[in-house]
């Protein structure tokens, strides 16, 4: 699979390429899926999902960031039918999505309510702040969505005095959930 090209910047959050790889593994998208992203920002997740899912709906509340999503989407090859919406979730969310990614924490409880009400079967949320991770974990649990919480940190090597040292990215808490029965390792803790 080709790399994601992001020639336009929107000050991306914690969804770096390594995080996206885990995210996409947890979502297990296929060509019949309708994937929805809340908070598209650079469009990196939208682009990668559009290479796997049949349809993608990306929401972004900030017009300048939605423009960056659009420009970065145009700079990449995707196969899915992609719809970009300037909206603040839960408004603008489709009722027929199979998988949902929350790239931000704004209004996440209302978005989770929508996921439960519409039967979205895979839900993933990335969080970089510890306090939000705790509250979001409880919100997932209260709605019967929580399958697992994964915390990980990525470090990249660089040369230092003729040897390799590492710079660490912020840790990411990934909440993974489902509204229906899961099979395989998706539901294991």
Secondary structure, DSSP 8 states (H G I E B T S, - for coil): -------S-----S--HHHHHHHHHHHT--TT-EEEEE--TTSHHHHHHHTTSSEEEEEESSHHHHHHHHHHHHTS---SEEEEEE--TTTT--SS-SEEEE-S-TTHHHHHHHHHHHT-SEEEEEE-SHHHHHHHHHHHHHTT-EEEEEEE--EEEEEETTEEEEEE---EEEEEE-SS---GGGG--
